[in-house]
Amino acid sequence: MPKFHHIRRLCAYLLTIAAILLSTATAYAAVTEGENGRRVALVIGNSVYKTLPSLPNPANDVEEVATTLRAAGFDVTIGVNVDRIGLEDTVRRFLRSTSNAEAGLIYYSGHGIQVGGQNFLVPVDATLETPYDVETQTMPLDLILNHLKQNSRVQLIFLDACRNNPFNAQKFWMAEKLEPVGATRGLARIDSDLGSLIAFSTEPGQVALDGTGALSPYSESFIKRASEPNKEIRQVLTDVRRDVIAMTNGKQVPWENSSLMDSFYFIPAPPPPSVEAMQQVSVPEGAAATKLTIAPPHDETGSALLVTLNQLPQTGKLSFDGKPVEQGAKMPAAALTALTYDSSGVTAGTVGLIGYSVSDPYGQATQGVVAITVSADAGAKLAQLEQQKQVRLADADAYLKTLPRDVGTTIGVGPVAASLPIVPASAAEMTFKVAALPDKGTLRAGDRVIGLGHVLEAADLPGLSYEPQIGTENQPFALTLQAANDDLAPATVTFKPTLDACDTSAAAPLDLQGVTAGKLPNEIDPNVALPACTEAIKAYPEVARFVYQLGRAQLANRDTKTAFATIKKAMDAGHIRAIDQLSSLYIVGASVPANAAKANEIVQAGAKKNDPYALYTYGKSLYYGRGVKVDTQQGLKLMLQSADLGHTFAMNELGYIFLNGVNVPADPERGIRFYEAGLARNDIYSMNNLALVYRFGKGAPEDLPKALELFTRAAEGGQPYAPTNLGRMYRDGIGVAADKSAAVKWLEMGAERGDYWGALDRARLARDEVADPESMTIAARYFALATAVNVTTTGDPKNQALAELKTLPSAAKKKAEASFATELSAQELKAISKSKSIDDRLVKLAKATWVKRNPRYDLF
């Protein structure tokens, strides 16, 4: 009877313990809700500068910082010793990853410059020798920060970039102003918006030190303090400031400006240790030393846990490693499985209690109880338990051996299920440790972000998912799982990120919600893109990017009306690039009446969200007052932002504006810098524009070989006007021996791409070739084509082609009409044949065959 009461009291005690544990877990969930949201970081370190003084530490700094942030659950985009184009590419990859992030972080170490109250990151190929260099050689920090503010709840900026100003020029162009370098010492203060924290390695306007070690004082302290668990970020930065002041003898004082609304932890405390509240074990009567089968505690991060034995059995002897254990003894959690119990002299049926607490490095503790029952038949029970253990191990080993080795994961569709099988029921109580983890992308178990060393329950494995980092296609990433408390061979699952076929066939360039470099309109093959994007929408209906890309494929297929509806649907679903695309349809009047005012009304929203194309489109409209009230200052700033994000259309427009002095004083050198920036990005329009500079010596000395080279590269790259420019050089023998056949080749190419002047010049060549009986027919075809593609607002207002077409012999025109007719169906010819004038018919035939044969309105 006393024993019965003892067991009943034990059960009541354990129920109380369970209730306490449950309430603790519930409280934790309430406090940490949202903490496991996506965390993304951009980490850049520039050390090896080509012309500016090299810095000893930044490259080392950021490698260590990146490791620290990955351990804190950040998906890190890293750039080391990046030039301007590399910086641009790295920043764009990061911006693509920020959508709906819980926290976005920027850590920059390297040279920085303050101009006009703004801060600029300086890539390794910057020279900063002339007033033109900041806008084409550096990256404005505000551009990254403003995008981050729109796409993440919390923004954390760390700048270890405040070195002495080593730059030769002391004034730089900033939009319409020539601004001096700020104070020549350090960076400018940045005021944080709600939800932001801006941290400098030293006070604004002051200089940071590189230190004498492998890391800068600031980075060294940041890495140390950010790795400390359960420390709120403002305390982290207080400790960093104290460290840096001590390391630099007071010469450097870190500074920050915070408007964070919530607490933020790099390494937040996990749930309290997981402990079986009540365990019951049996030991044989009279056994000298029986190993107790106690399930070890663990926590989800795999932290080292400490066990404190608060209560020992009143009878029998408890030992560890052959030595008696005393009440209050402390030991590693794994030692619980090595405890032995000596039941000599203890009566069968006696129940003894081990009461213990398990504490983690975060100051959290959980209680556990083990009830030891001395039993006459415990030997049989122990044998049964051992048999069950062997079955469990065998099943777990078999499970690990059958895990899939390769898991394809699509980039940019959210977490992709790893689809691991369910762990056998016999091994359901086992835990698995993450021994290796992908260093890019995010691994989750349900909503929980998994890090290296974390412990997974068996029930977690079927719910594992992996979200690849943008830009990691064709790179394998390994996840290695190991049975946490048993010596079983580990298993490796390899994630292989891939791009969806819709992305490879129809992604848009510079799409900050995209996942790849993208294709120009003329590069899209609708036969591939249409089915690919249709399937992508079926598979991922929530991804608005695929809807937009289907619209691009429909435009490529000349189905403009359907494309209009599709693109509007994508815009309404939140795809930002679709805004500019829809605006462009209103600009050219594709499937809707042309309406510049409507186009500008639409595209403003895209510009506010920092889409490079929308910034360029709306900035250009403001600059010239097209469909909107003129605002040259704001228009110029928007186009400069677009150029900063790598949009070569903006670079070319800015080059044209400064070269020719459009609404601003002419500054040819500044204009050429923008053309050269486009050329560095292999832009075919920049090639043609620079070639014109060298061809006519406007803004730079005439250089005909260089002009010929650039015209050729542009023409071969698909630029629509370069072939005409090249054809004229061959026709007239300028910079090259006159070659009529080469001239014909290039002029026809320009005409076929829709260049009015190429068609006009080709027609005139044919008209003047009196020895060829077919030449007048050729002339009629090209005069008609020139007339058909002429745009009166930007082409030839005199429409010389039509005037010259009218002078050709009727016989030649009739032969041209017959040749056009062979390219069209009877139905297509029916509407054209109603025209009484042969000249009118020829123009309509030329347009119909050209559209059918070749370009779309969105070509290039």
Secondary structure as the mmCIF struct_conf table of DSSP 4:
data_model
#
loop_
_struct_conf.conf_type_id
_struct_conf.id
_struct_conf.beg_label_comp_id
_struct_conf.beg_label_asym_id
_struct_conf.beg_label_seq_id
_struct_conf.end_label_comp_id
_struct_conf.end_label_asym_id
_struct_conf.end_label_seq_id
HELX_RH_AL_P HELX_RH_AL_P1 PRO A 2 THR A 32
TURN_TY1_P TURN_TY1_P1 GLU A 33 ASN A 36
BEND BEND1 GLY A 37 GLY A 37
STRN STRN1 ARG A 39 GLY A 45
BEND BEND2 LYS A 50 LEU A 52
HELX_LH_PP_P HELX_LH_PP_P1 PRO A 53 SER A 54
BEND BEND3 PRO A 56 ASN A 57
HELX_RH_AL_P HELX_RH_AL_P2 PRO A 58 ALA A 71
TURN_TY1_P TURN_TY1_P2 ALA A 72 GLY A 73
STRN STRN2 PHE A 74 VAL A 80
BEND BEND4 ASN A 81 ASN A 81
HELX_RH_AL_P HELX_RH_AL_P3 ARG A 84 SER A 97
TURN_TY1_P TURN_TY1_P3 SER A 99 ASN A 100
STRN STRN3 ALA A 101 SER A 109
BEND BEND5 GLY A 110 GLY A 110
STRN STRN4 GLY A 112 VAL A 115
TURN_TY1_P TURN_TY1_P4 GLY A 116 GLY A 117
STRN STRN5 GLN A 118 LEU A 121
TURN_TY1_P TURN_TY1_P5 VAL A 124 ASP A 125
BEND BEND6 THR A 130 THR A 130
TURN_TY1_P TURN_TY1_P6 PRO A 131 TYR A 132
HELX_RH_AL_P HELX_RH_AL_P4 ASP A 133 GLN A 137
BEND BEND7 THR A 138 THR A 138
STRN STRN6 MET A 139 PRO A 140
HELX_RH_AL_P HELX_RH_AL_P5 LEU A 141 ASN A 151
STRN STRN7 SER A 152 ASP A 160
STRN STRN8 ASN A 164 ASN A 164
BEND BEND8 ASN A 168 ASN A 168
BEND BEND9 GLN A 170 GLN A 170
STRN STRN9 LYS A 171 MET A 174
TURN_TY1_P TURN_TY1_P7 ALA A 175 GLU A 176
STRN STRN10 LYS A 177 PRO A 180
STRN STRN11 VAL A 181 VAL A 181
BEND BEND10 GLY A 182 GLY A 182
TURN_TY1_P TURN_TY1_P8 ALA A 183 THR A 184
STRN STRN12 ARG A 185 ARG A 185
BEND BEND11 GLY A 186 GLY A 186
HELX_LH_PP_P HELX_LH_PP_P2 ASP A 191 ASP A 193
TURN_TY1_P TURN_TY1_P9 LEU A 194 GLY A 195
STRN STRN13 SER A 196 PHE A 200
BEND BEND12 SER A 201 THR A 202
TURN_TY1_P TURN_TY1_P10 PRO A 204 GLY A 205
BEND BEND13 GLN A 206 GLN A 206
BEND BEND14 THR A 212 LEU A 215
HELX_RH_AL_P HELX_RH_AL_P6 PRO A 217 ALA A 226
TURN_TY1_P TURN_TY1_P11 SER A 227 SER A 227
BEND BEND15 GLU A 228 GLU A 228
TURN_TY1_P TURN_TY1_P12 PRO A 229 ASN A 230
STRN STRN14 GLU A 232 GLU A 232
HELX_RH_AL_P HELX_RH_AL_P7 ILE A 233 MET A 247
TURN_TY1_P TURN_TY1_P13 THR A 248 GLY A 250
BEND BEND16 LYS A 251 LYS A 251
STRN STRN15 TRP A 255 SER A 258
BEND BEND17 MET A 261 ASP A 262
STRN STRN16 TYR A 265 TYR A 265
BEND BEND18 PHE A 266 ILE A 267
BEND BEND19 PRO A 271 PRO A 271
HELX_LH_PP_P HELX_LH_PP_P3 PRO A 272 PRO A 273
STRN STRN17 SER A 274 SER A 274
BEND BEND20 ALA A 277 ALA A 277
STRN STRN18 MET A 278 PRO A 284
TURN_TY1_P TURN_TY1_P14 GLU A 285 GLY A 286
BEND BEND21 ALA A 288 ALA A 288
STRN STRN19 THR A 290 LYS A 291
HELX_LH_PP_P HELX_LH_PP_P4 ILE A 294 PRO A 297
STRN STRN20 HIS A 298 HIS A 298
TURN_TY1_P TURN_TY1_P15 GLU A 300 THR A 301
STRN STRN21 LEU A 306 GLN A 311
BEND BEND22 GLN A 314 GLY A 316
STRN STRN22 LYS A 317 PHE A 320
TURN_TY1_P TURN_TY1_P16 ASP A 321 GLY A 322
STRN STRN23 LYS A 323 PRO A 324
HELX_LH_PP_P HELX_LH_PP_P5 VAL A 325 GLU A 326
TURN_TY1_P TURN_TY1_P17 GLN A 327 GLY A 328
STRN STRN24 LYS A 330 PRO A 332
HELX_RH_3T_P HELX_RH_3T_P1 ALA A 333 ALA A 338
STRN STRN25 LEU A 339 ASP A 342
TURN_TY1_P TURN_TY1_P18 SER A 344 GLY A 345
HELX_LH_PP_P HELX_LH_PP_P6 VAL A 346 THR A 347
TURN_TY1_P TURN_TY1_P19 ALA A 348 GLY A 349
STRN STRN26 VAL A 351 SER A 359
TURN_TY1_P TURN_TY1_P20 PRO A 361 TYR A 362
BEND BEND23 GLY A 363 GLY A 363
STRN STRN27 ALA A 365 SER A 375
TURN_TY1_P TURN_TY1_P21 ALA A 376 ASP A 377
HELX_RH_AL_P HELX_RH_AL_P8 ALA A 378 LYS A 401
TURN_TY1_P TURN_TY1_P22 THR A 402 THR A 402
BEND BEND24 LEU A 403 LEU A 403
BEND BEND25 ARG A 405 ARG A 405
STRN STRN28 ASP A 406 THR A 410
TURN_TY1_P TURN_TY1_P23 ILE A 411 GLY A 412
BEND BEND26 VAL A 413 GLY A 414
STRN STRN29 VAL A 416 ALA A 417
HELX_LH_PP_P HELX_LH_PP_P7 LEU A 420 PRO A 424
HELX_RH_3T_P HELX_RH_3T_P2 ALA A 425 ALA A 427
TURN_TY1_P TURN_TY1_P24 ALA A 428 GLU A 429
STRN STRN30 THR A 431 ALA A 436
BEND BEND27 ASP A 439 GLY A 441
STRN STRN31 THR A 442 ALA A 445
TURN_TY1_P TURN_TY1_P25 GLY A 446 ASP A 447
STRN STRN32 ARG A 448 VAL A 449
HELX_LH_PP_P HELX_LH_PP_P8 ILE A 450 ILE A 450
TURN_TY1_P TURN_TY1_P26 LEU A 452 GLY A 453
STRN STRN33 VAL A 455 GLU A 457
HELX_RH_3T_P HELX_RH_3T_P3 ALA A 458 GLY A 463
STRN STRN34 LEU A 464 GLU A 467
HELX_LH_PP_P HELX_LH_PP_P9 PRO A 468 GLN A 469
TURN_TY1_P TURN_TY1_P27 ILE A 470 GLY A 471
TURN_TY1_P TURN_TY1_P28 GLU A 473 ASN A 474
STRN STRN35 PHE A 477 ALA A 483
BEND BEND28 ALA A 484 ASP A 486
STRN STRN36 ALA A 491 THR A 498
HELX_RH_AL_P HELX_RH_AL_P9 ALA A 501 ALA A 506
HELX_LH_PP_P HELX_LH_PP_P10 ALA A 507 ALA A 508
TURN_TY1_P TURN_TY1_P29 PRO A 509 LEU A 510
TURN_TY1_P TURN_TY1_P30 LEU A 512 GLN A 513
BEND BEND29 VAL A 515 THR A 516
HELX_RH_3T_P HELX_RH_3T_P4 PRO A 521 GLU A 523
HELX_RH_AL_P HELX_RH_AL_P10 PRO A 526 ALA A 539
TURN_TY1_P TURN_TY1_P31 PRO A 541 GLU A 542
HELX_RH_AL_P HELX_RH_AL_P11 ALA A 544 ALA A 556
TURN_TY1_P TURN_TY1_P32 ASN A 557 ARG A 558
HELX_RH_AL_P HELX_RH_AL_P12 THR A 560 ASP A 572
TURN_TY1_P TURN_TY1_P33 ALA A 573 GLY A 574
BEND BEND30 ILE A 576 ILE A 576
HELX_RH_AL_P HELX_RH_AL_P13 ARG A 577 VAL A 588
TURN_TY1_P TURN_TY1_P34 GLY A 589 GLY A 589
BEND BEND31 ALA A 590 VAL A 592
HELX_RH_AL_P HELX_RH_AL_P14 ALA A 596 LYS A 608
TURN_TY1_P TURN_TY1_P35 LYS A 609 ASN A 610
HELX_RH_AL_P HELX_RH_AL_P15 PRO A 612 TYR A 624
TURN_TY1_P TURN_TY1_P36 GLY A 625 GLY A 625
BEND BEND32 ARG A 626 VAL A 628
HELX_RH_AL_P HELX_RH_AL_P16 THR A 632 ASP A 644
TURN_TY1_P TURN_TY1_P37 LEU A 645 GLY A 646
HELX_RH_AL_P HELX_RH_AL_P17 THR A 648 ASN A 660
TURN_TY1_P TURN_TY1_P38 GLY A 661 GLY A 661
BEND BEND33 VAL A 662 VAL A 664
HELX_RH_AL_P HELX_RH_AL_P18 PRO A 668 ALA A 680
TURN_TY1_P TURN_TY1_P39 ARG A 681 ASN A 682
HELX_RH_AL_P HELX_RH_AL_P19 ILE A 684 PHE A 696
TURN_TY1_P TURN_TY1_P40 GLY A 697 GLY A 697
BEND BEND34 LYS A 698 ALA A 700
HELX_RH_AL_P HELX_RH_AL_P20 LEU A 704 GLY A 717
TURN_TY1_P TURN_TY1_P41 GLY A 718 GLY A 718
BEND BEND35 PRO A 720 TYR A 721
HELX_RH_AL_P HELX_RH_AL_P21 ALA A 722 ASP A 732
TURN_TY1_P TURN_TY1_P42 GLY A 733 GLY A 733
BEND BEND36 ILE A 734 VAL A 736
HELX_RH_AL_P HELX_RH_AL_P22 LYS A 740 GLU A 752
TURN_TY1_P TURN_TY1_P43 ARG A 753 GLY A 754
HELX_RH_AL_P HELX_RH_AL_P23 TYR A 756 ARG A 767
TURN_TY1_P TURN_TY1_P44 ASP A 768 ASP A 768
TURN_TY1_P TURN_TY1_P45 VAL A 770 ALA A 771
TURN_TY1_P TURN_TY1_P46 PRO A 773 GLU A 774
HELX_RH_AL_P HELX_RH_AL_P24 SER A 775 VAL A 789
TURN_TY1_P TURN_TY1_P47 THR A 792 THR A 794
BEND BEND37 GLY A 795 GLY A 795
TURN_TY1_P TURN_TY1_P48 PRO A 797 LYS A 798
HELX_RH_AL_P HELX_RH_AL_P25 GLN A 800 LEU A 805
TURN_TY1_P TURN_TY1_P49 LYS A 806 THR A 807
BEND BEND38 LEU A 808 LEU A 808
HELX_RH_AL_P HELX_RH_AL_P26 SER A 810 ALA A 821
TURN_TY1_P TURN_TY1_P50 THR A 822 GLU A 823
BEND BEND39 LEU A 824 LEU A 824
HELX_RH_AL_P HELX_RH_AL_P27 ALA A 826 ILE A 832
TURN_TY1_P TURN_TY1_P51 SER A 833 LYS A 834
BEND BEND40 LYS A 836 LYS A 836
HELX_RH_AL_P HELX_RH_AL_P28 ILE A 838 ARG A 853
BEND BEND41 ASN A 854 ASN A 854
TURN_TY1_P TURN_TY1_P52 TYR A 857 ASP A 858
#
